[in-house]
């Protein structure tokens, strides 16, 4: 009987003589880079992991995770959409009533505004923008940043080209939200501890007026004509309507029981007919009809939703859910969560940008 050894030997010799080689190993599918589309991108700042998650909106694949620095939170794009600015802070994470003497010392060298180049997909520069920047907005021409400095109780004006602080003014304690009026002439700065809005004139470099808007305001959204503004009042469970001409509060829209529903971010639809409000511990995003200032719906998106963004066409909403480290995708027409996408550690801010 012919042995198996004798049968195999000629085959091996033939392989050697003919120059055949073993086939290359097949790369496991899970190791392949996710396929990319030409659709718009979703960018997410992750406060705890210190990075940015980049998501393809067509496939919902995470196509990049990019290091940013310490505690990335506020995120905004330049008017030409080629640059993303991110607030970075070396101050330790702490709740509103924490004893600061028990915390580790802040790393002031980590404070600044990260400049992220969209084409290169990386941080190319960090601008020093005052102490402990949390949120900010840009001038209409994209040449200046208006930054809230939380532990300094101040707003800073930074010239982007030079990276220098050119003006600064004191505001209420624990400033956070910053929003430029639609005409670009004034800047509203929310102060959590004092429950106020400071109206800042960036040309004069001074505060023109300060008025009450409820407890722990964090976010501002203006109607396109500048006639009204909407401001969250976190500890009241309300959204405050502001007469932006007279610069005073005119109405409070209740979203639910204070302490259970905690309004955080406010965001207008592209046509300004709807206002979307994230609610932190409330787990929901509410929808308000801006014609009537009535709540017309809500959807449960996940634990502690904070930052929210809309797709360029306004048909899809994204919420950053900190404790679950994910992003909820909401179909605005049906007001339903259609997908969840894993992000980094404690997602805080989110924007969507066309390519």
N, C-alpha and C positions, 0 to 999 in steps of 0.2 A: 504493500500500500504506500502511496506517495505521501510523505509527511507534509504538514502545513508549512513547515519551514521552507521546504523546497518549492512550494507554490508561491510563497511570498517573495523569495529572493529575486527571481527574474523581474518581478514588478518593480522592485526597488532599483534594480540595475537599469531598467528601461527609463525610469524617472530621471536617474542621473545622466544617462546618455542624451536624453531629449531636452535636458535643461529645464524640466518642470520643477516647480517649487510648491511648497505647501500654501494653500490659500490663506490670505490675510485674515486675522480674527475679525469678526463682525463686532462693531462697537455697540454696546447695549444702548437701546433707545433712550434710557433715562439719562445717559451721559451726553447726549447730543444737545447742542445749544437750541433753545426754542426758536422755531421759525418766526421771522418778523414780517409784518405787513406794512403797508404805507399809511395805515390809519393813524389817527391822533394818539398821543401818548398821555398816560396818567402818571403824574409824579407825586410821590408821597414822602413826607419827612417823618422819620422814626426817632422819637425823642430819646428813648433808652439805648437803642443800638447805635445811634449816631450816624445814620446813613440815610440814603434815599432809595426807595424802590421805584423802578421804572417799569410800567406795565403797557403792553400793547393792547389797545382798546378793542381791536378786532378779534383777537384770540384769547385775551385775558391772561396771556403768558407773562410772567415776570421775566423781562429780557435783560435787566441789569440791577445790581445792587451796588450803589456807589458811596464810598465813605465821604462824610461831610465834615464832621467835627463834633464837639460836645453839644448835646441837647438841641438839635435842630427842631425848630417849631414853625414860626411864621414863614410863609412861602408865597412869593408873587413873581409874575413874569414882567419883563420889560415890555414897553409898548410894541416893539418890533417882534416880540416873542422869541428872540434869539438867545436871551439870557434869563436865567431864573435866579432870583435872590432869596437867600435863606437866612433867617435869624439864628445865630449860634450863641450859646451861653455856657460859661463855666461855673455858674451858680448851681448848688446842689438842688435836686428835686425835693420839694416840700409842699405840704398841704397849706391851706390858708391860715390855720390856727397853730402851726407848729412853733415850738420854742426855737428860735434861730440859734441860740447859744449851744444847742445840742447837735447842730449840723457841722459837717466838715467845712473848712474854709473854702471860699470860692476861688476858682482858677480864672483870674481876670485876663490872663493871656489868651484864653479860649473865646472871649467875648468878641463878637463882630458880625458882619453880614457876609456870608459866603456868596461868591459870584460863580455860578454854575453855567458853563458854556454848553448850550443844548447840542450843537454840532459835535463837539468833542466828548460830550457826555462825562464831564468831570469838573471839579472845582478848579478854577484857574487863579483865584485871588480871594483874599479875605480883607474886607474893609473894616477898620475900627470905627464902630458907630456908637460909642458911649458904653455905659456900664449895663450889663445884663439885658441885652435887647431881647424882647419877646415877640413883638410884632411890629409892622411898619407898613407904609404905602409909598408909592412913587409919585413924583410930579408928573403932570400930563405929558411933558416933553421927554420924560425919562432921564433927566440929568441929575435929579436930586432924590434922596431917600429921606423920609420922615419917620423917625424911629422912636418907639416908646422904650424908655430906660427904667425898668421896674424898680430897682433898688435905689435909684437916684430921684424918683418922682419927677421925671423931666421928659421933654420931647427934644430930640436932636435933629438938626438938618445937616445932612451929609452931602457934599459934592462928590458925585460918583467918580468923575475923572481924576480928581486929586486925592480922593479918599479922606478928605479933611472935614471935620465938624465945623460948619461955618456959622451956625446959630444954635442956640439952646434956650429953652424956657422951662420954668418950673410949672408943673401941673399937679393934680391931686395925687394922693398916695396910691401906689401900685398901678401905674398906668399900663394898659395892655393894648386895646384896640386902637387902630389908627386908620382914618379914612379921609381921603381928599374929596372935597365937594366936586360935583360934576363940572363946574366952571373952572376948577383948578385953583381958585383963589384962597380958599380956607382949608384948614385941616381940623377934623374932629378927633379928639383923643379921649378915650374912656379911662376912668380911674376906678378900679375895683373897690378900694377901701373907702373912698369918700363918696362913691355912688354918683359921680358927676361926669359931665362932658366939658372939656376945655376946648374953646374955639380959638385956634391958633392961626395967626397971620404970618405965613412964612417969609414974606418980603420984609415986614417990619420986625419980625423975630419976637413977637410978643403975643400974650394971651388977650383976646378981646373981650371974652365973656366966659363965665363958668356957670352951668346950671345943673340942677338935680334931675336924674332920670331913673332912680330906683337903686336897688341893692346889687352890687357886683356886675356892672356893665362890662362887656368884653368885646362886643362886635357892633359895627355900624354898616348899614346899607342905605344908599340914597336912591330915590326915584330919579330917573334920567333928567327931569327938568329942575331938580334941586329943590323942589317945594317941600318935600317931606323926607324924613329919615326914620329908619327903624333901628332900635337899639335893644339888645337883650338885657333883661334884669334877672340875673341867674338866681338869686336867693328869693325873689318874689314870685317866680314861676310865670313871668310875664314877658311880653315884648312891648316896648314903649314906642309910641308914635310921637315924633318930634316935628313941630312946625319949624322947618329949617330957615324960613325967612325971619320969623320973630325969635328964633333960637330958644324955644321952650317946649317942654313936654305938654302934649295935649290929650293923650289917651294911653291906657295900659290894656293890652289884650291878654287875658288870662289863658294859659295853656294847661293848667292843672294845679294840683296841690303844691305849694311851695315846699322845697326840700325833697320832694319826690320827682317832680318835673323841674329840671334845671336848665333853662335855655342857655345855649352857648354861642354858636355861630349863626349869623343871619345872612341869607343869600337870595338875591332877586333873580327871577327867571329872565331870559333875554328880552322879553317884551314887558317886563316889570308887572305883569298881571298877578304873579304869585310870589310869595315870600316863603322860603324854606328855612326852618329853624331846627338845628340839632339840640338835643336836650340832655346830654351827659348821662347821669344816673337814670333818667327817664327812658333810656334805651330807644328812643323814637326820633324820627324827623317829622315835624309838623308842617302843614301847608296852610298858609293864610292867603285869602283873597284880598288883594290890595285895594280893590274898588269898594269893598264893604268893611275891610279890616276884621273879617270873621274867619275863624278856623274852619277849614273845609275838609280836612283829612289829616291822617297821621299813619306812619308805618314803622313797625319795630325793625330796627336795623342791626342791633347788637349792643354789647355792653359799652357804655360811656362813649357814644358817638360825639366827636368834637368837630374837627374840620370837615367841611362839605364843599363839593364842587359840582358843576354841571358840565356835561358834554357840550361841545361848541354849538350843536343844534338845539340844546336845551331839553332833549328827550330822555336823557339818562342822568341820574344823580349818583354821586359817589360819597360815601361817608367813611371817615377814618375812625375805627373802633379800637381804642387804646388797649384795654385789657385782653382782648382776644387776638390782637396782632393781625387784624385783617381789614379789608375794605369791602363794604357792602355795595352792590350794584343795584340800583332801584330804577325800575321802569316808571317814569313819571306819569304816563297815561293811565296805567293800571294801579299805580301806587303800591307796587309789590317788589320785594327783593327777589331778583332773578339769579343772583350769583354772589359768591363770596370769594375774595382773592387773598391769599396769604401775603402779608407784608413783613416788615421788620419788627423790631421791638418797640411797642407802644406808638403806633401811628398817630400823628398829631395834625398835620396839615396836608392838604391835597389840592392839586390843580390839574386841569386838562388842557393840553396844547396841541393845536394842529401842527403837522409836520411842514 
